[in-house]
């Protein structure tokens, strides 16, 4: 009997071994027939494999009924269903179709992994490279100013009123290139001029606190610049632009005799070389500004090389380099509000050489339901002034990040990781300092039913300046997305944020003409939270299709950091004097609503695309007397509308931007005791002209052939006069 049992077991194992079938084939682009590497192929009991660099794949599976799902970013999901017989070999050559529907747009910033826009629990705006080309935009900050709810004021980013203007120090919005931070280590400001605009696949703007997954500087949101990936066929692009600044309506403002011009040349090269992706891009700019003492020369270079291991297709590794050099004149104040409104005050203006360099090795491995990412960044930033050497600053930072994604079950995903930063600041402006940041994060995404997606996460962060440690701080977030109908999506989110003050905000000490900047060693970190309710509705009316998105948002901050003007004590002399100092205001809140609508119509020879976004917000500061006043450098109303029409080889575009009056500015510019001393004539100009403005941009293009395009753009068609900061 014992021997019979052994024989039966042997036969069962033998039969089981024979009940294996093979599925193989090649995956390619339906339009170009180019092979597609790294396509996700999901089969069996949630098993996973990926196609190799030539688009080939193969796997073994038990006989019987099988469903195979093919997923790849930017393409429609494809599903195959088959019945496999014993020892069967099934050859499936799949052609994936590019996905153009906005519902299926893929983003990675929100939850650090690929997801459809429709499935998100937070608001997101996407900018595609076509928009950059059509509007002849060469600067990242000019581009972001055209996004609903976003404002870049002299380099300071704000999303839905989360920030005002802080003199280039500190940022509540985190900027990323392919998921890696690009804030400088000293001032923690965004280096807009060094962003790779010549090689962009998309720009993702997340509106709301994202500190759980991205850390301190994501208190108000994130902007992720995703660079383009190469294809099998080489893609080479170059652009040459030149332009001229018109004269203002007020003749007394004209200080130049010869025309003020600007030029830009950019180039990029993308190609797959066997198992290696190569992306190279660069730009050279020359700007003879209409603002006196504000000229700039710029050069930048970006490279990204990614290699797919031939023996282990799941292993990818490579390196990314972002670099740039600029020579410009920097300033703080205008000369005056009369004849000197376009002239910088010579006492606050100084020539500066800026250098930026990041060196980023990365490794990624994906096997079955697990994915591991390890990324390292070495960043150097240098600001060296030709004359005012007391404002020089050099910063070197080392950043490392490990992320782990585990698909626990078909409906449960876990994202966890940790990061660390060590920075060395050598500066006459801030003095010499060291800074450390350590963080660990984890987030779970759960789909209890097909129509409902839930997410929740926590982050623990620890900061140290010069060996003095802050407390361990936890922040939390949660969100949900509910598919009410096939084309209706409801969302809700809540996210906490925490921002440690930058080296600049805590230690900056200098004198710029009549303006003094005081350090504040007692400044505290700011905390806050953001909540949102939203609905996204897709629609189709005959040949028109589009979407309506409506968001209600509310945020609160405690100990918000703002620069205040007042009488402060000099840390070296002990004398009291007038000047600016980063300070904590007790509490602030911003609430509002943001409706957006997008409409598109396409035919064989023509197309029309319309996007309209309106933002209303109520930004207030609340002091101990429970009296409310408006936060500085915010407006209640803003409207941004873009229209693009094309017919055969011609394209015409019109962009409209409206912004209501600025609600509040620094008291030093309004106070009778200081306003004429600081900026002569501004107070009267403010009373007469702070009424809001409407600006129109236009563009016209002729498509010569598939490779060449000629375009003409005019910014501020009606030559409207408007102001940002004094």
C-alpha positions in Angstrom: 0.0 0.0 0.0 2.9 2.3 0.8 4.5 1.7 -2.6 1.1 2.4 -4.3 0.9 5.8 -2.5 4.4 6.8 -3.7 3.5 5.7 -7.3 0.3 7.8 -7.2 2.2 10.9 -5.9 4.8 10.4 -8.6 2.2 10.3 -11.3 0.4 13.3 -9.9 3.6 15.4 -9.9 4.4 14.2 -13.4 0.9 15.1 -14.7 1.1 18.5 -12.9 4.4 19.1 -14.6 2.9 18.4 -18.0 0.0 20.8 -17.4 2.1 23.8 -18.3 1.6 25.8 -21.4 3.7 28.6 -22.9 2.5 32.1 -23.9 4.9 34.2 -25.9 5.0 37.0 -28.4 6.1 40.5 -29.2 4.5 43.9 -28.2 4.7 46.9 -30.5 3.2 50.3 -31.2 0.1 50.0 -33.4 0.9 53.1 -35.4 4.7 53.0 -35.8 5.1 49.2 -35.3 8.1 50.0 -33.1 8.7 47.4 -30.3 7.7 48.4 -26.8 10.0 47.4 -23.9 8.9 47.2 -20.2 5.2 46.6 -20.9 3.5 45.1 -17.8 2.0 41.7 -18.6 -0.4 40.5 -15.8 -1.7 36.9 -15.9 -2.8 34.0 -13.8 -3.3 34.7 -10.1 -2.0 38.3 -10.3 1.4 37.2 -11.7 3.5 39.7 -13.5 6.2 39.8 -16.2 7.6 42.6 -18.5 8.6 42.7 -22.1 12.3 42.9 -22.9 14.1 45.7 -24.8 12.9 44.2 -28.1 9.3 44.0 -27.0 9.5 40.2 -26.6 8.0 38.3 -23.7 7.4 34.7 -22.6 6.0 32.9 -19.6 4.7 29.5 -18.5 1.2 29.0 -17.1 -1.1 26.2 -16.0 -3.5 24.9 -18.7 -7.1 26.1 -18.7 -8.8 29.5 -19.0 -6.4 32.5 -18.8 -6.9 36.3 -18.9 -3.8 38.3 -19.9 -3.6 42.1 -19.4 -1.1 44.3 -21.1 -0.4 47.7 -19.5 2.0 50.4 -20.6 2.2 54.1 -19.8 0.5 56.3 -22.5 -1.2 53.3 -24.1 -4.7 51.8 -23.8 -4.9 48.7 -21.7 -5.3 45.5 -23.8 -6.8 42.3 -22.5 -6.6 38.8 -24.1 -8.7 35.8 -23.0 -7.8 32.2 -24.1 -8.4 28.6 -23.2 -5.0 26.8 -23.1 -4.6 23.0 -23.7 -1.9 20.7 -22.3 1.5 21.5 -23.7 0.1 24.3 -25.8 2.2 27.2 -27.1 0.2 30.3 -27.6 1.8 33.1 -29.7 0.3 36.5 -29.1 1.8 39.5 -31.0 0.1 42.5 -29.5 -0.1 46.0 -30.9 -1.0 48.6 -28.3 -2.9 51.7 -29.2 -1.8 55.1 -27.9 -4.2 56.5 -25.4 -5.4 60.1 -26.0 -8.4 60.2 -23.7 -7.8 62.6 -20.8 -9.5 60.1 -18.4 -6.6 57.7 -19.0 -3.8 60.2 -18.8 -1.1 58.6 -16.6 0.6 60.5 -13.8 3.2 59.4 -11.2 3.5 62.4 -8.8 0.4 62.0 -6.7 1.2 58.6 -5.1 4.7 58.0 -6.5 3.5 55.4 -9.0 1.7 55.3 -12.3 -2.0 56.1 -12.0 -4.8 57.4 -14.2 -5.9 61.0 -13.6 -9.5 59.8 -13.1 -8.5 57.6 -10.2 -6.8 60.4 -8.1 -8.1 61.8 -4.8 -6.5 65.2 -5.3 -6.6 67.9 -8.0 -3.9 67.8 -10.6 -3.2 69.9 -13.7 -1.2 68.5 -16.6 0.9 70.5 -19.1 1.9 68.7 -22.3 4.8 69.7 -24.5 2.5 70.7 -27.3 1.3 73.7 -25.2 4.9 74.8 -24.6 5.6 74.7 -28.3 2.4 76.4 -29.4 2.9 79.3 -27.0 6.6 79.8 -27.6 7.4 79.5 -23.9 11.0 79.2 -22.9 10.9 79.8 -19.1 9.3 77.4 -16.6 7.9 80.1 -14.3 6.1 81.8 -17.3 4.6 78.5 -18.2 3.3 77.7 -14.6 1.7 81.1 -14.4 -0.8 79.9 -17.1 -2.1 77.1 -14.9 -5.3 77.7 -13.0 -4.8 78.3 -9.3 -1.0 78.6 -9.7 1.0 81.8 -9.5 4.8 82.4 -9.7 5.6 85.8 -8.4 9.2 86.7 -9.1 10.3 83.1 -8.6 8.0 82.4 -5.6 5.5 79.6 -6.3 2.0 79.6 -4.8 -0.9 77.2 -5.3 -4.3 78.4 -4.4 -3.0 81.2 -2.2 -0.7 79.0 -0.2 2.3 81.4 -0.5 2.8 85.1 -1.1 6.2 86.6 -1.8 9.1 85.8 0.6 12.1 87.5 -1.2 13.4 84.3 -2.7 13.7 82.4 0.6 11.8 79.2 1.4 9.2 77.5 -0.8 6.0 75.7 0.2 5.8 74.2 -3.3 8.3 71.4 -4.0 9.7 71.3 -7.6 10.9 67.9 -8.9 12.6 66.6 -12.0 11.5 63.0 -12.6 10.5 62.8 -8.9 13.8 64.2 -7.5 13.8 67.5 -5.6 15.6 70.5 -7.1 15.3 73.1 -4.3 18.6 74.7 -3.3 20.0 73.7 0.1 20.6 77.2 1.4 17.5 79.2 0.5 15.3 76.3 -0.5 14.1 78.1 -3.6 13.2 76.8 -7.0 15.9 77.2 -9.7 13.4 77.8 -12.5 16.0 78.8 -15.1 17.7 75.4 -14.9 14.6 73.2 -15.6 14.9 71.2 -18.8 12.1 72.9 -20.8 13.5 71.5 -24.1 12.9 67.9 -23.1 9.5 67.6 -21.3 7.0 64.8 -21.6 4.6 66.4 -19.2 4.4 68.7 -16.1 2.3 67.5 -13.2 1.0 70.1 -10.7 -0.5 68.6 -7.6 -2.6 71.1 -5.6 -2.6 70.5 -1.9 -0.4 69.3 0.9 1.9 66.4 -0.3 4.2 66.2 2.7 3.5 62.6 3.5 5.2 61.3 0.4 7.5 64.2 -0.5 8.5 65.9 2.7 8.8 69.4 4.2 8.7 71.7 1.2 5.6 70.1 -0.3 3.3 71.8 2.2 1.4 73.6 -0.5 1.8 71.1 -3.4 4.3 69.8 -5.9 5.4 70.5 -9.5 7.0 67.5 -11.2 8.8 68.0 -14.5 8.8 64.6 -16.2 11.4 64.3 -19.0 10.6 62.5 -22.2 11.7 58.9 -22.7 13.4 57.9 -26.0 11.9 55.6 -28.6 13.5 53.1 -30.9 13.6 55.7 -33.7 15.9 58.6 -32.9 14.1 61.9 -32.1 16.0 65.1 -32.6 14.5 68.5 -31.9 15.8 72.0 -32.1 14.2 75.4 -31.6 15.4 78.9 -32.4 13.5 81.9 -30.9 14.1 85.6 -31.0 11.9 88.5 -29.8 11.7 92.1 -29.0 10.2 94.1 -26.1 7.6 96.7 -27.0 7.6 100.2 -25.4 5.3 100.8 -22.5 2.4 103.2 -22.8 3.9 105.5 -20.2 6.7 107.3 -22.2 8.5 108.4 -19.0 9.2 104.8 -18.2 11.2 104.3 -21.4 14.9 104.3 -20.5 16.4 102.6 -23.6 17.3 103.9 -27.0 18.1 100.7 -28.9 15.5 97.9 -29.0 15.5 95.4 -26.1 15.6 91.8 -27.4 15.9 88.2 -26.3 17.1 85.0 -27.9 16.8 81.3 -27.1 18.3 78.2 -28.8 17.5 74.7 -27.6 18.2 71.2 -28.8 17.4 67.7 -27.7 18.3 64.1 -28.7 16.5 61.0 -27.6 17.2 57.4 -28.8 17.3 53.8 -27.7 20.7 52.2 -28.3 20.1 48.5 -27.9 19.6 48.1 -24.1 20.3 51.8 -23.3 18.0 54.8 -23.3 19.8 58.1 -24.0 18.3 61.5 -23.5 20.3 64.7 -24.0 19.1 68.3 -24.1 20.4 71.8 -23.7 19.6 75.5 -24.1 21.3 78.9 -24.5 19.5 82.1 -23.6 20.3 85.8 -23.9 17.9 88.3 -22.4 18.4 92.1 -22.8 15.6 92.9 -20.4 13.2 95.9 -20.6 14.0 96.2 -16.9 17.2 98.2 -16.4 19.9 96.3 -14.6 18.1 92.9 -15.0 19.8 91.3 -18.1 20.6 87.6 -18.0 22.8 85.1 -19.9 22.1 81.5 -19.4 23.3 78.0 -20.5 21.9 74.7 -19.3 22.5 71.0 -20.1 20.6 67.9 -19.1 21.3 64.2 -19.6 19.6 61.0 -18.6 21.0 57.5 -19.4 19.0 54.4 -18.5 20.3 50.8 -19.1 18.1 47.7 -19.1 20.1 44.7 -17.9 20.2 42.1 -20.7 20.4 39.1 -18.3 17.8 40.5 -15.8 15.1 42.4 -17.7 13.6 43.5 -14.4 16.7 45.5 -13.5 17.2 49.0 -14.7 19.9 51.5 -13.7 21.4 54.7 -14.9 22.3 58.3 -14.2 20.8 61.7 -14.6 22.6 65.1 -14.8 21.0 68.5 -14.6 23.3 71.6 -14.8 23.3 75.2 -15.6 25.2 78.5 -15.4 23.7 82.0 -15.4 25.2 85.5 -15.4 22.7 88.2 -14.5 22.0 91.3 -12.5 19.8 90.7 -9.4 17.8 93.3 -7.5 15.4 93.8 -4.6 13.6 97.2 -5.3 12.6 99.4 -8.2 14.2 102.9 -8.3 10.8 104.6 -7.9 7.2 104.4 -9.0 7.5 107.4 -11.5 10.2 107.6 -14.1 12.1 104.7 -12.5 9.3 102.1 -12.6 11.3 99.9 -15.0 14.7 100.7 -13.5 16.2 98.7 -10.6 17.5 100.6 -7.6 21.3 100.6 -8.1 21.9 100.3 -4.4 20.0 96.9 -4.3 21.1 95.6 -7.7 24.3 93.5 -8.1 25.8 91.3 -10.8 25.7 87.6 -9.9 27.0 84.3 -11.3 24.8 81.3 -10.5 25.8 77.7 -10.9 23.7 74.6 -10.5 24.6 70.9 -10.8 23.0 67.7 -9.8 24.4 64.2 -10.3 21.8 61.4 -9.8 22.6 57.7 -10.0 19.5 55.5 -9.8 18.6 51.8 -9.6 15.2 50.0 -10.1 14.2 46.4 -10.0 10.7 44.9 -10.4 9.9 41.3 -9.9 6.5 39.8 -9.5 4.6 42.1 -7.2 7.5 44.0 -5.8 9.4 47.1 -7.0 12.5 48.6 -5.4 13.9 52.0 -6.3 17.1 53.5 -5.0 18.0 57.1 -6.0 20.9 59.3 -5.0 21.4 63.0 -5.6 24.5 65.1 -5.2 23.6 68.8 -5.7 25.7 71.9 -5.8 24.4 75.5 -6.0 26.6 78.6 -6.1 25.6 82.3 -6.0 28.7 84.5 -6.3 28.3 88.3 -6.6 30.8 90.3 -8.5 30.7 93.4 -6.2 28.6 92.6 -3.1 30.7 89.5 -2.1 29.1 89.6 1.4 26.1 88.0 -0.2 28.0 85.0 -1.7 26.7 81.5 -0.9 27.7 78.0 -1.9 25.7 74.9 -0.9 26.5 71.2 -1.3 23.9 68.6 -0.5 23.7 64.8 -0.5 20.3 63.1 -0.8 19.4 59.5 -0.8 16.0 57.8 -1.2 14.8 54.2 -1.1 11.3 53.3 -2.1 9.5 50.0 -2.0 6.2 49.2 -3.7 4.4 45.9 -2.8 1.2 44.7 -4.4 0.0 42.8 -1.4 -3.2 41.7 -3.0 -5.0 42.6 -6.2 -6.7 45.4 -4.4 -4.1 46.5 -1.9 -0.9 48.4 -2.7 1.8 49.4 -0.2 4.3 52.3 -0.8 7.0 52.7 1.8 10.4 54.2 1.9 12.9 56.4 3.7 15.1 59.4 2.7 18.0 61.4 4.1 19.7 64.7 3.3 22.9 66.2 4.5 23.8 69.7 3.5 26.9 71.9 3.8 26.4 75.7 3.4 29.4 78.0 3.1 28.3 81.6 3.0 29.0 85.1 4.0 25.3 85.8 3.7 24.1 83.1 6.1 27.4 82.1 7.7 28.5 78.5 7.6 26.0 75.8 8.6 25.1 72.1 8.3 21.6 70.7 7.9 20.3 67.2 8.1 16.9 65.7 7.3 15.8 62.1 7.9 12.4 60.8 7.0 10.4 57.6 6.7 7.0 57.3 5.0 4.4 54.7 4.2 1.1 54.8 2.3 -1.6 52.1 1.7 -4.0 52.2 -1.3 -7.0 50.0 -0.9 -9.9 49.2 -3.4 -12.6 47.6 -1.3 -15.0 47.6 -4.3 -14.3 48.2 -8.0 -15.7 51.8 -7.9 -14.0 53.0 -4.7 -10.4 53.7 -4.1 -9.1 54.6 -0.6 -5.6 55.8 0.5 -3.9 56.7 3.7 -0.4 57.4 4.7 2.0 58.7 7.4 5.4 60.3 7.4 7.9 60.8 10.2 10.4 63.6 9.7 13.4 64.7 11.7 15.5 67.9 11.2 18.8 69.1 12.5 20.6 72.4 12.0 24.2 72.6 13.2 23.8 69.6 15.5 20.7 71.0 17.2 17.8 68.7 16.6 14.1 69.4 16.1 11.4 67.0 17.5 10.3 64.0 15.5 7.2 65.1 13.6 4.5 62.9 12.1 2.1 64.0 9.3 -0.8 62.2 7.9 -2.9 62.1 4.7 -6.0 60.3 3.5 -8.1 60.3 0.3 -10.8 58.6 -1.6 -12.0 58.4 -5.2 -15.5 57.1 -6.1 -16.6 56.3 -9.6 -20.3 57.3 -9.4 -20.9 56.7 -13.1 -18.7 55.6 -16.0 -17.9 59.3 -16.6 -18.4 60.8 -13.1 -15.7 60.7 -10.4 -16.0 62.1 -6.9 -12.9 62.7 -4.8 -12.0 63.9 -1.3 -8.7 64.4 0.4 -7.1 65.6 3.6 -3.3 66.1 4.0 -1.2 67.5 6.8 2.0 69.4 6.1 5.1 70.5 8.0 7.9 72.9 6.8 11.1 73.5 8.6 12.5 77.0 8.0 15.3 77.3 5.4 18.8 78.4 6.2 18.0 81.7 4.5 14.9 82.4 6.6 16.7 81.7 9.8 20.2 83.1 9.3 20.2 85.6 6.4 21.8 88.9 7.4 22.7 91.7 5.0 22.2 95.2 3.9 20.9 96.1 0.4 20.9 99.9 0.0 18.5 101.2 2.6 17.0 97.7 3.1 18.3 95.5 5.9 17.6 91.8 6.2 17.7 90.5 9.8 18.2 86.8 10.9 15.7 85.2 13.2 17.2 82.4 15.3 14.0 81.8 17.1 11.8 81.2 14.1 9.6 78.1 14.4 8.6 75.5 11.8 5.2 76.0 10.2 2.5 73.4 10.2 -0.8 73.1 8.3 -3.3 71.0 6.5 -5.3 71.1 3.3 -8.6 69.5 2.5 -10.5 69.2 -0.8 -13.8 68.0 -2.2 -14.1 67.6 -6.0 -16.0 66.2 -8.9 -14.9 65.4 -12.4 -17.5 64.9 -15.1 -16.8 63.8 -18.7 -19.2 64.7 -21.4 -19.8 64.4 -25.2 -22.0 66.7 -27.3 -22.1 65.5 -30.9 -18.5 66.0 -32.1 -17.4 67.9 -29.0 -16.0 66.1 -26.0 -14.6 67.4 -22.7 -14.7 67.5 -19.0 -15.8 69.7 -16.1 -13.9 69.7 -12.9 -15.1 71.4 -9.7 -13.0 71.7 -6.5 -13.8 73.1 -3.1 -10.7 73.6 -1.0 -9.8 74.8 2.5 -6.4 75.0 4.2 -5.0 76.2 7.5 -1.5 77.0 8.6 -0.1 77.6 12.1 3.1 79.7 12.6 3.2 80.5 8.9 6.5 82.1 8.0 6.2 85.6 6.3 8.7 88.4 6.0 7.6 91.3 8.1 8.9 94.9 8.2 9.6 96.4 11.6 12.2 97.5 14.1 14.6 94.7 14.9 17.8 94.3 16.9 21.1 93.8 14.9 22.6 90.4 16.0 26.1 91.8 15.9 25.8 95.4 17.1 22.7 95.1 19.2 21.3 98.3 17.7 17.7 98.6 16.7 16.9 99.4 13.1 14.3 99.2 10.4 14.3 96.1 8.1 12.8 92.8 7.1 12.8 89.6 9.1 11.3 86.2 8.5 8.7 85.8 11.3 5.9 83.5 12.4 2.3 84.8 12.1 -0.1 83.0 14.4 -2.6 81.5 12.1 -3.8 81.7 8.5 -6.5 80.1 6.4 -7.4 80.0 2.7 -10.7 78.7 1.3 -12.2 78.8 -2.1 -13.6 77.1 -5.2 -12.0 76.2 -8.5 -14.2 75.2 -11.5 -12.5 74.2 -14.8 -13.8 73.1 -18.1 -12.0 71.6 -21.1 -13.6 71.1 -24.6 -12.0 69.6 -27.7 -13.2 68.9 -31.2 -11.1 67.2 -33.8 -11.7 66.4 -37.5 -9.5 65.3 -40.4 -8.3 68.9 -41.2 -9.1 70.9 -38.1 -9.3 71.0 -34.4 -10.3 73.3 -31.6 -9.3 73.1 -27.9 -10.7 75.3 -25.2 -9.6 75.3 -21.5 -11.0 77.7 -18.9 -10.2 77.8 -15.2 -11.4 80.2 -12.5 -10.2 80.3 -9.0 -11.8 82.2 -6.1 -10.1 82.2 -2.8 -10.4 84.0 0.6 -6.9 84.2 2.2 -6.8 85.7 5.7 -4.4 86.0 8.7 -5.9 85.8 12.1 -4.2 87.4 15.1 -4.8 87.0 18.9 -7.6 89.6 18.8 -9.5 87.5 16.4 -9.4 90.3 13.9 -8.8 89.1 10.3 -6.6 90.7 7.7 -5.7 89.5 4.2 -2.6 87.6 3.6 0.0 89.5 1.5 0.4 89.3 -2.3 -2.8 87.3 -2.9 -5.9 88.1 -5.0 -9.4 86.8 -4.6 -10.2 86.2 -8.3 -8.2 84.8 -11.2 -9.3 83.5 -14.6 -7.2 81.7 -17.1 -8.6 80.7 -20.5 -6.7 79.3 -23.5 -8.1 78.6 -27.0 -6.2 76.9 -29.8 -7.7 76.5 -33.3 -5.9 74.7 -36.2 -6.9 74.2 -39.8 -4.7 72.2 -42.1 -1.2 73.8 -41.8 -2.3 76.8 -39.8 -2.7 77.2 -36.1 -4.1 80.2 -34.1 -4.2 80.6 -30.4 -5.5 83.2 -27.9 -4.9 83.1 -24.1 -6.7 85.3 -21.6 -5.6 86.0 -18.1 -7.5 88.0 -15.5 -6.5 88.8 -11.9 -8.3 91.0 -9.4 -6.5 93.5 -7.2 -3.8 92.5 -4.8 -5.4 92.3 -1.3 -2.4 93.3 0.8 1.3 94.1 0.6 4.1 94.8 3.1 3.1 97.7 5.5 6.5 99.4 4.8 5.2 100.4 1.3 2.0 101.9 2.8 3.0 103.4 6.1 3.4 107.2 5.9 6.6 107.0 8.0 8.4 104.7 5.6 6.8 104.5 2.2 8.5 107.5 0.5 11.9 106.5 2.0 11.7 103.0 0.7 10.1 103.4 -2.7 9.2 107.0 -3.7 5.8 107.5 -5.4 4.6 104.0 -5.0 1.8 104.6 -2.5 -0.1 107.0 -4.9 0.5 104.6 -7.8 -0.8 101.7 -5.7 -4.0 103.6 -4.8 -4.7 104.5 -8.5 -3.6 101.3 -10.2 -4.3 98.4 -7.9 -7.5 97.5 -9.7 -6.8 94.1 -11.3 -5.9 93.5 -14.9 -6.8 91.6 -18.0 -3.9 90.3 -20.3 -4.3 88.7 -23.8 -1.6 86.6 -25.5 -1.8 85.5 -29.1 0.1 83.1 -31.3 0.1 82.1 -35.0 1.9 79.2 -36.6 2.5 77.7 -40.0 3.4 74.0 -40.2 5.8 73.8 -43.1 6.1 70.0 -43.0 6.3 67.2 -40.4 9.7 68.5 -39.3 9.6 72.3 -39.4 7.2 74.8 -37.9 7.3 78.6 -38.0 5.5 80.6 -35.3 4.8 84.1 -34.2 3.7 85.1 -30.7 2.7 88.3 -29.0 2.6 88.5 -25.2 0.3 91.1 -23.7 -1.4 92.1 -27.0 -3.0 95.3 -25.7 0.1 96.5 -23.8 -1.6 96.5 -20.5 0.3 97.9 -17.5 0.1 95.7 -14.3 2.2 95.0 -11.3 3.3 92.1 -9.1 5.5 93.1 -6.2 7.1 96.5 -5.4 
